[in-house]
Amino acid sequence: MEQGNYSVGLDIGTTKIVAIIGRENEYGKIEVLGTGRSKSLGVHRGVVNNITQTISSIQQAVEQAELNSGLKIGSVVVGIAGQHIRSLHHSDYITRPNSEEVIDNEDLDKLCNQVYKLVMLPGEEIIHVLPQEYKVDGQSEIKEPVGMYGGRLEANFHVVVGQVSSIKNIGRCIKSAGLDLGNITLEPLASADAVLSQEEKEAGVALIDIGGGTTDLAIFKDGIIRHTSVIPFGGNVITEDIKEGCSIIEKQAELLKIKFGSAWPGENKDNEIVSIPGLRGREPKEITLKNLSKIIHARVVEIVEQVYVEIKNYGHEEQKKKLIAGIVLTGGGSQLKHLKQLVEYITGMDTRIGYPNEHLAGDSDEEVASPLYATAVGLLMNSLEANKKNQVVDQEEMHEEEVLVGQEHDMGAKTNVASHTERKSIFDKWSEKLKDFLDNAE
């Protein structure tokens, strides 16, 4: 099968690395052809802190996915998170030379490109420029300005910024693992693609992705991304607390959390006890489930309250910005028992657990439809989308080259092709810049 038919999403997490190979079937759903996962070593709170270990973990996951699917992985779309991610709002405008012509995609690209030139703090780089609403000649709240007449095109942007060094390190790991970096996407955006429905995005919803090292938040309203944030706590801190609170080793703490953990201490009776084998011939330890859930509860409340502060910062309490669809929880941490009830209790907002099965074909492996894989499925969707765009551009360019051959002497056709190649999406340009940057960095 040729590369054009399938794509790859690679989620480099703090606890696990997942590679998913998939393609779109004739119904527009995603067919998963193979998955691979490995324990992530060398990533701390979403940021790579040991290149060698991360490379070998990526290779493991990729090899497993290749074996699973019988396909070769070339280019991948990778997610980025970590506490260095911040987002800001920015407005910008362009004045069009000819207001008698309708606004087209080139004008929008030009406007977006302008935002990429914003001066950032030293060591920071813009990852995404996401347009919110447009204004044409002062007429506001326009969602789709293409095809309208106007001289001045303005827009509000949601700009996501990250640390150059972290982005370079991810690029380095991908390259050293023998892969090509197709795209870098903010992880909360990828998870949102996988688990949210269009209705929820319209009504207003907060997506909380509780991973191992970070908790990512993405807020949508009127179908547009309004706020993103990465909080540097996740499931690992809970395991750490259990380990210290009960004086047991990490492996046991993790198992305890998954098997018996609950976010609501009132659930357990005082006499429910788990016995844990002691190390190297020591006496076994007895832990009451009530104590266990008290430890978990304390930390989960802290994480949820931090997220709720972000939701309030966005302005959820204003009537116009109200998130009617409430909260969607996803990521591995969302599988904690009674977490949904606790989140509803703290925030007073409707809550559901988000599974990435909305866009998956019916016969997909059940494991992939677990909240654990939300980010990876979202990255795969992103990769398929980018592939589709590239195919359209390639076809158009081929068509234009044919025109050129037919009209060798016609200068008009030449300028036509030139203008088309200029219209490469901003992200392609950014990816190319990043690739050059990485090549030179070595």
Legacy VTK file of the C-alpha trace (Angstrom):
# vtk DataFile Version 3.0
C-alpha trace
ASCII
DATASET POLYDATA
POINTS 442 float
0.000 0.000 0.000
1.353 3.430 -0.842
2.090 6.067 1.807
-0.728 8.279 0.506
-3.357 5.837 1.730
-2.466 5.667 5.374
-1.140 8.018 8.042
0.515 7.778 11.421
-0.080 9.544 14.737
2.599 9.352 17.429
1.717 10.358 20.976
4.851 10.873 23.072
3.431 10.807 26.578
4.980 10.792 30.038
3.893 7.224 30.829
3.467 5.661 27.402
4.314 6.216 23.755
1.633 5.201 21.258
1.921 4.888 17.482
-1.293 4.412 15.498
-1.445 3.655 11.768
-4.768 4.236 10.080
-6.606 5.286 6.957
-10.006 6.730 6.111
-12.602 4.262 4.804
-15.259 5.109 2.201
-17.655 6.341 4.912
-15.206 8.953 6.165
-14.505 6.959 9.349
-11.021 5.989 10.506
-9.884 2.414 10.136
-7.038 1.563 12.506
-4.540 -0.707 10.724
-2.060 -1.165 13.552
-1.084 0.171 16.973
2.059 -0.032 19.042
2.718 1.148 22.575
5.753 1.160 24.766
6.589 2.400 28.231
7.804 5.954 27.947
11.215 6.503 29.509
12.878 9.871 29.332
9.785 12.104 29.291
8.907 14.113 32.383
5.688 16.125 32.620
5.275 16.083 28.858
8.822 17.313 28.151
11.690 15.157 26.849
14.465 15.038 29.433
16.403 12.004 28.215
16.871 11.836 24.453
18.424 8.336 24.257
15.666 6.643 26.279
12.924 8.492 24.397
14.367 7.398 21.038
14.404 3.728 22.028
10.840 3.968 23.415
9.654 5.558 20.142
11.400 2.826 18.128
9.725 0.124 20.221
6.236 1.564 19.712
6.827 2.110 15.999
8.209 -1.417 15.445
5.207 -2.910 17.225
2.797 -0.860 15.072
4.650 -1.913 11.924
4.538 -5.599 12.911
0.860 -5.264 13.771
-0.064 -3.732 10.436
2.571 -5.061 8.059
3.197 -1.472 6.884
6.273 0.737 6.960
6.099 3.984 8.912
7.667 7.028 7.242
6.300 10.365 8.371
4.464 10.938 11.669
2.362 13.664 13.284
3.481 14.273 16.878
1.770 15.913 19.827
3.364 18.494 22.068
2.418 19.355 25.664
4.281 20.366 28.806
4.198 23.249 31.227
6.092 25.518 28.839
3.019 25.825 26.596
1.115 29.071 26.928
-1.527 30.751 24.849
-2.311 34.388 24.142
-4.833 36.424 22.197
-3.849 38.723 19.402
-5.661 40.819 16.787
-4.207 41.654 13.415
-5.379 43.049 10.090
-4.349 43.421 6.467
-5.411 46.062 3.973
-6.217 44.484 0.646
-4.874 46.245 -2.475
-8.086 45.695 -4.419
-11.404 45.723 -2.555
-13.223 44.979 -5.834
-11.952 41.380 -5.692
-13.467 38.874 -3.288
-11.472 37.648 -0.289
-9.856 34.268 -0.933
-7.706 31.777 0.993
-4.532 33.632 0.026
-5.705 36.666 1.991
-6.362 34.494 5.040
-2.913 32.871 4.683
-1.322 36.305 4.418
-3.078 37.427 7.603
-2.047 34.263 9.482
1.528 34.560 8.218
1.682 38.033 9.658
0.873 36.670 13.122
3.720 34.128 12.864
6.082 37.127 12.704
5.055 38.282 16.194
8.051 38.857 18.439
8.064 36.254 21.192
10.031 36.064 24.420
13.575 34.700 23.919
13.530 30.939 23.489
9.852 30.766 22.522
8.244 29.868 19.231
4.694 30.004 17.883
3.198 26.528 17.426
-0.331 27.346 16.269
-2.150 30.434 15.029
-5.871 29.714 15.306
-8.221 32.351 13.855
-11.354 32.968 15.945
-13.672 35.470 14.270
-12.967 37.754 11.362
-14.005 41.343 10.719
-14.429 42.700 7.205
-14.496 46.514 6.927
-15.615 46.767 10.552
-18.427 44.202 10.207
-17.723 41.801 13.043
-18.469 38.175 13.994
-17.784 36.718 10.555
-16.805 33.045 10.672
-16.007 32.493 6.990
-14.888 35.635 5.109
-13.925 33.803 1.884
-16.035 35.092 -1.009
-16.902 38.444 0.611
-15.939 41.889 -0.658
-13.899 44.175 1.582
-10.771 46.295 1.846
-9.715 45.659 5.436
-9.621 42.099 6.772
-9.185 41.738 10.515
-9.141 38.742 12.821
-8.766 37.739 16.456
-6.278 34.928 16.905
-5.625 32.354 19.588
-1.847 31.943 19.488
-0.207 28.910 21.102
3.423 29.366 22.096
6.003 26.785 23.214
9.675 26.520 24.071
11.999 26.238 21.074
14.284 23.776 22.858
11.411 21.389 23.703
10.167 21.450 20.111
13.713 20.843 18.829
14.198 17.930 21.234
11.024 16.234 20.000
12.164 16.766 16.403
15.567 15.326 17.258
14.026 12.185 18.835
11.802 11.583 15.807
14.691 12.039 13.401
17.048 9.804 15.360
14.354 7.102 15.508
14.544 7.062 11.699
11.232 8.855 11.050
10.163 12.071 9.328
8.380 14.780 11.281
5.196 15.569 9.383
3.568 17.989 11.783
3.546 19.097 15.416
0.132 19.560 17.029
-0.869 20.739 20.461
-2.079 17.647 22.339
-5.299 19.113 23.791
-6.327 20.071 20.236
-5.699 16.526 19.008
-7.677 15.000 21.891
-10.519 17.438 21.202
-10.691 16.320 17.557
-10.983 12.720 18.685
-13.605 12.924 21.440
-15.782 16.027 20.975
-18.798 16.288 18.696
-19.483 19.400 16.629
-22.638 20.113 18.704
-20.593 20.182 21.902
-18.062 22.581 20.365
-20.931 24.867 19.310
-22.679 24.778 22.689
-19.478 25.369 24.630
-17.408 22.616 26.223
-14.205 22.164 28.236
-12.089 19.129 27.371
-9.885 17.925 30.226
-7.293 15.348 29.158
-5.716 13.813 32.264
-2.479 12.156 31.180
0.385 10.704 33.158
2.485 13.848 33.444
0.182 16.708 32.453
-3.480 17.643 32.417
-4.420 19.439 29.196
-7.378 21.749 28.808
-9.079 22.961 25.623
-12.204 25.146 25.690
-14.524 25.508 22.696
-17.487 27.817 22.195
-19.457 28.533 18.980
-17.377 25.881 17.254
-14.133 27.816 17.810
-11.222 27.093 20.154
-11.217 29.774 22.856
-8.647 28.748 25.428
-5.899 26.149 25.834
-3.718 25.391 28.782
-1.380 22.671 30.094
-1.269 21.990 33.839
1.909 20.162 34.970
0.143 17.503 37.071
-1.355 14.199 36.022
-1.873 10.596 37.079
1.785 10.126 38.031
1.540 12.578 40.928
-1.344 10.534 42.345
0.772 7.356 42.126
3.648 9.227 43.794
1.350 10.276 46.662
0.137 6.686 47.180
3.742 5.456 47.113
4.801 7.896 49.829
1.567 7.782 51.842
1.571 3.987 52.080
5.359 3.422 51.956
5.207 1.017 49.023
7.053 0.797 45.701
5.813 2.597 42.586
4.684 -0.531 40.731
2.431 -1.516 43.631
1.121 2.043 44.010
0.155 2.143 40.316
-1.654 -1.215 40.572
-3.458 -0.130 43.736
-4.613 3.070 42.026
-5.925 1.235 38.954
-7.553 -1.698 40.764
-8.935 -0.196 43.970
-8.511 3.572 43.603
-11.482 5.905 43.912
-11.737 9.687 43.934
-14.541 9.641 46.500
-13.528 8.569 50.056
-17.109 8.096 51.319
-17.500 5.033 49.088
-15.306 2.658 51.086
-16.120 0.997 54.398
-13.550 1.201 57.181
-12.987 -2.547 57.219
-12.006 -2.950 53.543
-8.312 -3.822 53.527
-5.790 -4.731 50.818
-2.724 -6.730 51.700
0.463 -5.963 49.776
3.412 -8.395 49.748
6.484 -7.035 51.519
9.808 -6.556 49.776
12.391 -9.363 49.972
10.839 -11.428 52.777
9.470 -8.527 54.822
6.019 -8.677 56.389
3.107 -7.869 54.028
1.554 -4.401 54.421
-2.117 -3.861 55.060
-3.717 -0.738 53.618
-7.325 0.320 54.148
-9.162 1.332 50.986
-10.564 4.318 52.858
-7.054 5.699 53.395
-6.145 4.957 49.794
-9.089 6.925 48.448
-8.406 9.801 50.872
-4.877 10.127 49.423
-6.208 10.021 45.846
-9.080 12.400 46.637
-6.759 15.082 48.044
-4.596 15.169 44.906
-7.456 14.890 42.403
-9.260 17.804 44.062
-6.099 19.878 43.653
-5.827 19.039 39.923
-9.541 19.650 39.242
-9.472 22.961 41.106
-6.511 24.172 39.038
-8.377 23.268 35.860
-11.492 25.024 37.155
-9.460 28.202 37.746
-8.479 28.083 34.054
-12.128 27.586 33.037
-13.067 30.625 35.136
-10.182 32.625 33.606
-11.706 31.946 30.211
-14.897 33.604 31.513
-17.273 30.647 31.961
-19.305 32.639 34.483
-20.312 35.285 31.927
-23.663 34.549 30.306
-22.296 34.834 26.754
-19.365 32.530 27.417
-21.256 29.837 29.337
-20.159 26.288 28.515
-23.528 24.626 27.992
-22.140 21.162 27.187
-20.099 21.215 30.405
-16.945 19.119 30.738
-15.583 16.097 28.876
-12.901 14.060 30.659
-10.482 11.922 28.666
-6.957 10.491 28.876
-5.822 7.598 31.065
-6.544 9.504 34.275
-10.226 9.817 33.403
-10.693 6.107 34.143
-10.385 6.683 37.883
-13.550 5.507 39.651
-16.047 8.233 40.689
-13.950 10.965 39.058
-16.935 12.151 36.995
-19.021 12.652 40.168
-16.186 14.521 41.898
-15.687 16.878 38.931
-19.429 17.575 38.792
-19.423 18.261 42.541
-16.478 20.702 42.392
-17.452 22.593 39.226
-21.235 22.199 39.149
-20.955 21.438 35.399
-22.334 18.426 33.502
-19.544 15.913 32.916
-19.041 12.871 30.718
-16.100 10.596 29.926
-14.870 11.077 26.328
-14.088 8.007 24.235
-12.373 8.483 20.853
-14.864 6.183 19.100
-16.859 8.973 17.441
-14.662 8.919 14.319
-13.500 5.292 14.370
-14.877 2.645 12.000
-17.220 0.140 13.647
-14.834 -2.822 13.563
-11.960 -1.016 15.291
-10.139 -2.721 18.105
-11.885 -2.065 21.417
-8.604 -1.081 23.058
-8.164 1.896 20.710
-11.586 3.248 21.708
-10.355 3.719 25.298
-9.766 7.268 26.657
-6.077 6.298 26.949
-5.769 6.597 23.169
-7.663 9.871 22.672
-4.577 11.960 21.856
-3.079 9.338 19.537
-6.350 8.985 17.586
-6.582 12.791 17.331
-3.019 12.971 15.975
-3.849 10.271 13.429
-6.895 12.313 12.306
-4.673 15.376 11.994
-2.214 13.385 9.898
-4.942 12.079 7.560
-6.293 15.617 7.149
-2.837 16.970 6.227
-2.364 14.111 3.743
-5.673 14.898 2.069
-4.719 18.567 1.661
-1.351 17.647 0.201
-2.984 15.289 -2.303
-5.359 18.039 -3.451
-2.442 20.470 -3.871
-0.389 17.839 -5.732
-3.264 17.099 -8.104
-3.795 20.811 -8.785
-0.096 21.298 -9.429
0.012 18.319 -11.789
-2.974 19.717 -13.639
-1.284 23.109 -13.888
1.931 21.557 -15.164
-0.088 19.912 -17.925
-1.506 23.334 -18.770
2.050 24.661 -18.835
3.219 21.999 -21.259
0.290 22.865 -23.516
0.992 26.581 -23.378
4.765 26.673 -23.328
4.909 30.257 -24.624
2.053 31.620 -22.609
3.515 33.642 -19.729
0.138 33.808 -17.992
0.189 30.124 -17.163
3.636 30.445 -15.630
2.518 33.108 -13.185
-0.470 30.930 -12.399
1.765 28.113 -11.182
3.986 30.504 -9.297
1.045 31.922 -7.392
-0.125 28.427 -6.602
3.122 27.227 -5.141
3.223 30.358 -3.015
-0.044 29.283 -1.501
1.457 26.406 0.391
-0.239 26.331 3.755
1.449 28.231 6.546
1.941 25.017 8.424
3.893 23.445 5.571
6.174 26.475 5.563
6.552 26.241 9.311
7.328 22.513 9.140
9.945 23.175 6.465
11.513 25.916 8.553
11.585 23.571 11.531
13.145 20.785 9.445
15.900 23.109 8.191
16.404 24.280 11.724
16.801 20.707 12.985
19.140 19.771 10.155
21.388 22.714 10.971
21.245 22.076 14.687
23.071 18.793 14.423
LINES 1 443
442 0 1 2 3 4 5 6 7 8 9 10 11 12 13 14 15 16 17 18 19 20 21 22 23 24 25 26 27 28 29 30 31 32 33 34 35 36 37 38 39 40 41 42 43 44 45 46 47 48 49 50 51 52 53 54 55 56 57 58 59 60 61 62 63 64 65 66 67 68 69 70 71 72 73 74 75 76 77 78 79 80 81 82 83 84 85 86 87 88 89 90 91 92 93 94 95 96 97 98 99 100 101 102 103 104 105 106 107 108 109 110 111 112 113 114 115 116 117 118 119 120 121 122 123 124 125 126 127 128 129 130 131 132 133 134 135 136 137 138 139 140 141 142 143 144 145 146 147 148 149 150 151 152 153 154 155 156 157 158 159 160 161 162 163 164 165 166 167 168 169 170 171 172 173 174 175 176 177 178 179 180 181 182 183 184 185 186 187 188 189 190 191 192 193 194 195 196 197 198 199 200 201 202 203 204 205 206 207 208 209 210 211 212 213 214 215 216 217 218 219 220 221 222 223 224 225 226 227 228 229 230 231 232 233 234 235 236 237 238 239 240 241 242 243 244 245 246 247 248 249 250 251 252 253 254 255 256 257 258 259 260 261 262 263 264 265 266 267 268 269 270 271 272 273 274 275 276 277 278 279 280 281 282 283 284 285 286 287 288 289 290 291 292 293 294 295 296 297 298 299 300 301 302 303 304 305 306 307 308 309 310 311 312 313 314 315 316 317 318 319 320 321 322 323 324 325 326 327 328 329 330 331 332 333 334 335 336 337 338 339 340 341 342 343 344 345 346 347 348 349 350 351 352 353 354 355 356 357 358 359 360 361 362 363 364 365 366 367 368 369 370 371 372 373 374 375 376 377 378 379 380 381 382 383 384 385 386 387 388 389 390 391 392 393 394 395 396 397 398 399 400 401 402 403 404 405 406 407 408 409 410 411 412 413 414 415 416 417 418 419 420 421 422 423 424 425 426 427 428 429 430 431 432 433 434 435 436 437 438 439 440 441
